[in-house]
């Protein structure tokens, strides 16, 4: 690629990267990035329903002509009270360009919908995505579940707690791997604003994913932002320890200098200079996908 053809991407990356690093709102940076990210050449199916609620929708990004491709379900963050699939077009585009059929989902939000509603939505979306995977060019037995922040909690809890996939008749063997990016898997929420996402009177032992690891869970990739001031480092450390105790393979990586937002922003192809998130996610999928 010539310097001239690279320059628009470089300029976009610098503009959005500067906005992220300068502390502009997450949604503002997302909107700027998503407006510029092109899905030309991809097959995009928007608002695929996986349940009855208006937020039970997902957008599917697929390589044109995909056949038997790995499938990724991505779950957004937002403290369980905000965020949606529309803000994460850049993730769907990025993973589809890597060769994966990628569904970016929304889910019902707290405080109107408390735990386990958003986890059940994740499991149900996975069920429907598997059922329809072949229509998008994907392999329903070659599925990965990925989330950022609150979405990482949802992704890990939905797969690791035997209850949720069993409820929707999804075999855990169909999930090849789980990817958690800056997830709050292990903390005491009771005196924090995020208590609104959990039932009144609930305790961490009842709801935290690190307390619910099944021994037959699939391999995990846990990415932790070294400079995260939103989700404490102990969340990833405790989750890794729980997976180790259960004998579940886990790749645990701390990305130095990255923050809670930059670690997921680096999934965008124009923003890979922010850090190795995209590289590490693709390497994990390639290591664990069916061939």
C-alpha positions in Angstrom: 0.0 0.0 0.0 1.4 3.4 -0.9 2.0 6.3 1.5 -0.8 8.2 -0.2 -3.4 5.4 0.3 -2.3 4.9 3.9 -2.6 8.6 4.8 -6.4 8.8 5.2 -6.3 5.9 7.6 -3.4 7.4 9.5 -5.1 10.8 9.7 -8.4 9.2 10.9 -6.4 7.1 13.5 -4.6 10.2 14.8 -7.8 12.2 15.1 -9.8 9.5 16.8 -6.9 8.4 18.9 -6.3 11.9 20.1 -10.0 12.2 21.0 -9.8 9.0 23.1 -6.6 9.9 24.8 -7.8 13.5 25.5 -10.7 12.1 27.4 -13.6 12.9 25.0 -16.7 11.0 25.7 -16.7 7.3 24.7 -19.8 7.7 22.5 -18.3 10.8 20.8 -15.2 8.9 19.9 -17.2 5.9 18.8 -19.4 8.0 16.6 -16.4 9.6 14.9 -14.8 6.3 14.3 -17.9 4.5 13.2 -18.7 7.2 10.6 -15.4 6.7 9.0 -15.1 2.9 9.1 -16.4 1.4 5.8 -18.1 -1.9 5.6 -17.7 -1.9 1.8 -17.1 -5.5 0.6 -18.6 -7.0 3.7 -22.1 -8.6 4.0 -23.9 -6.7 6.8 -27.2 -7.8 8.2 -28.7 -5.3 10.7 -31.2 -5.8 13.6 -31.3 -9.6 13.6 -33.8 -10.4 16.4 -32.8 -12.9 19.0 -35.6 -12.2 21.5 -38.9 -10.2 22.0 -37.5 -7.0 23.5 -36.6 -4.0 21.3 -33.0 -4.3 22.5 -32.8 -8.0 21.7 -31.1 -7.3 18.4 -27.7 -7.9 16.8 -25.9 -6.7 13.7 -23.9 -9.4 11.8 -20.8 -8.5 9.8 -19.5 -11.3 7.5 -16.7 -11.5 4.9 -18.3 -11.5 1.5 -18.7 -15.1 0.4 -17.8 -16.5 3.8 -18.2 -20.3 4.1 -17.7 -22.3 7.3 -16.0 -19.3 9.0 -15.4 -19.0 12.7 -18.2 -17.0 14.4 -17.7 -14.3 17.1 -20.4 -12.8 19.3 -19.4 -9.4 20.7 -21.0 -7.9 23.8 -20.7 -4.2 24.5 -19.8 -2.5 27.8 -21.5 0.5 29.5 -21.8 -0.4 33.2 -24.9 -2.5 32.2 -26.8 0.8 32.0 -25.7 2.1 28.6 -24.2 1.3 25.3 -25.5 -0.6 22.3 -24.5 -2.5 19.2 -24.5 0.7 17.0 -21.6 2.1 18.9 -19.4 -0.9 18.1 -19.6 -1.1 14.3 -15.8 -0.8 14.4 -15.5 -4.1 16.2 -17.7 -5.9 13.8 -15.9 -4.5 10.8 -12.5 -5.3 12.3 -13.2 -8.9 13.0 -15.1 -9.5 9.7 -12.0 -8.2 7.9 -10.0 -10.8 9.8 -12.3 -13.5 8.3 -14.8 -14.1 11.0 -18.6 -13.9 11.0 -19.2 -11.4 13.8 -22.4 -10.5 15.6 -22.4 -7.3 17.7 -25.4 -7.5 20.1 -27.4 -5.1 22.3 -29.0 -6.3 25.5 -31.6 -5.2 28.0 -30.2 -2.6 30.4 -30.2 -2.0 34.2 -31.7 -0.7 36.4 -35.0 -1.8 34.8 -33.4 -5.1 33.9 -31.0 -6.4 36.6 -28.8 -9.5 36.7 -29.2 -12.1 35.3 -31.3 -10.5 32.5 -28.3 -9.2 30.5 -26.5 -12.6 31.0 -29.6 -14.5 29.8 -29.7 -12.1 26.8 -26.1 -13.0 26.0 -26.9 -16.7 26.1 -30.0 -16.3 24.0 -28.2 -14.3 21.4 -25.6 -17.0 21.2 -28.3 -19.6 20.7 -29.9 -17.7 17.8 -26.5 -16.9 16.3 -25.6 -20.6 16.2 -28.9 -21.5 14.7 -28.5 -19.0 11.9 -24.7 -19.1 11.6 -24.7 -21.1 8.3 -27.0 -18.4 6.6 -24.2 -15.9 7.3 -21.4 -18.2 6.2 -20.4 -19.3 9.7 -19.7 -22.6 11.4 -22.1 -23.0 14.4 -19.6 -25.4 16.1 -16.7 -22.8 15.8 -18.0 -20.0 18.0 -16.2 -17.5 20.2 -17.8 -15.1 22.7 -16.1 -11.7 23.4 -17.0 -8.7 25.5 -15.6 -5.4 26.8 -16.1 -4.1 30.3 -19.7 -5.0 31.5 -19.9 -7.0 28.2 -16.9 -9.1 29.3 -18.7 -9.9 32.5 -21.7 -11.0 30.5 -19.6 -13.1 28.1 -17.7 -14.8 30.8 -20.6 -15.4 33.1 -22.8 -16.7 30.2 -20.3 -19.4 29.2 -18.6 -20.2 32.5 -21.7 -20.6 34.7 -23.3 -23.9 33.7 -26.8 -22.6 34.2 -27.1 -20.1 31.3 -26.1 -22.2 28.3 -28.0 -25.1 29.7 -31.2 -22.9 29.9 -31.0 -22.2 26.1 -29.8 -25.7 25.1 -26.4 -24.6 23.8 -23.6 -27.2 24.3 -20.6 -25.6 25.9 -18.5 -27.7 23.5 -19.7 -25.4 20.7 -17.9 -22.4 22.3 -14.2 -22.6 21.3 -13.1 -19.7 23.4 -14.0 -16.7 25.5 -12.4 -13.3 25.2 -12.7 -10.8 28.1 -11.4 -7.3 27.6 -11.2 -5.2 30.8 -14.0 -7.1 32.5 -15.3 -6.6 36.1 -15.4 -10.2 37.0 -14.6 -10.0 40.7 -15.5 -7.1 42.9 -17.9 -6.0 45.6 -20.5 -3.8 43.9 -22.7 -3.2 47.0 -21.5 0.3 47.8 -21.0 1.4 44.2 -23.3 2.9 41.5 -23.2 -0.5 39.6 -25.2 -2.0 42.4 -28.2 -0.9 40.3 -27.3 -3.7 37.9 -27.8 -6.4 40.6 -30.7 -7.6 42.7 -31.2 -5.9 46.0 -29.5 -7.9 48.7 -27.3 -9.8 46.3 -23.7 -10.6 47.2 -20.6 -11.0 45.1 -20.6 -14.7 45.7 -24.0 -15.0 44.1 -23.3 -13.0 40.9 -19.5 -12.7 40.1 -18.2 -14.8 37.3 -15.0 -15.8 39.1 -17.3 -17.7 41.6 -19.0 -19.7 38.8 -16.3 -21.4 36.7 -17.3 -24.7 35.3 -14.4 -27.2 34.9 -15.3 -27.9 31.3 -15.3 -24.2 30.2 -13.4 -23.4 27.0 -10.1 -21.6 26.9 -10.1 -17.9 27.8 -8.2 -14.8 26.8 -8.2 -12.1 29.5 -6.9 -8.8 28.4 -6.3 -6.2 31.2 -5.5 -2.5 30.6 -2.4 -1.7 32.6 -3.6 1.9 33.3 -7.3 1.1 33.8 -8.9 3.5 36.3 -12.4 2.1 35.8 -12.0 -1.6 36.4 -9.4 -2.6 39.0 -6.6 -5.0 38.1 -7.8 -7.5 40.7 -10.8 -8.4 38.5 -8.6 -10.0 35.9 -6.2 -11.5 38.4 -9.0 -13.1 40.4 -10.6 -14.4 37.2 -7.4 -15.9 36.1 -6.9 -17.6 39.5 -10.4 -19.0 39.3 -9.8 -20.4 35.9 -6.5 -21.9 37.0 -8.2 -23.6 40.0 -10.8 -25.1 37.7 -8.1 -26.3 35.2 -9.4 -24.1 32.4 -6.7 -22.9 30.0 -6.3 -19.1 30.2 -4.1 -16.6 28.5 -3.7 -13.6 30.8 -2.2 -10.5 29.3 -1.7 -7.0 30.9 -1.3 -4.4 28.2 0.9 -1.6 29.6 -0.2 2.0 29.3 -3.7 1.2 28.0 -6.8 2.5 29.6 -10.3 1.2 29.9 -11.4 2.8 26.6 -8.2 2.6 24.6 -8.0 -1.1 25.1 -11.2 -1.7 23.1 -10.6 1.3 20.8 -7.5 -0.6 19.6 -9.7 -3.2 18.1 -10.5 -0.7 15.3 -8.1 -1.2 12.4 -7.2 2.6 12.2 -6.3 2.6 15.9 -4.1 -0.5 16.3 -1.3 1.9 17.1 -2.9 2.4 20.5 -2.0 -1.2 21.5 -2.1 -4.9 20.6 -5.7 -5.7 21.4 -6.7 -6.7 17.8 -3.5 -8.7 17.3 -4.0 -10.6 20.5 -7.6 -11.3 19.9 -7.0 -12.6 16.4 -4.0 -14.7 17.6 -6.3 -16.3 20.2 -9.0 -17.1 17.8 -6.6 -18.6 15.3 -5.0 -20.8 18.0 -8.3 -22.2 19.1 -10.6 -22.3 16.0 -11.6 -25.5 14.4 -9.8 -26.2 11.1 
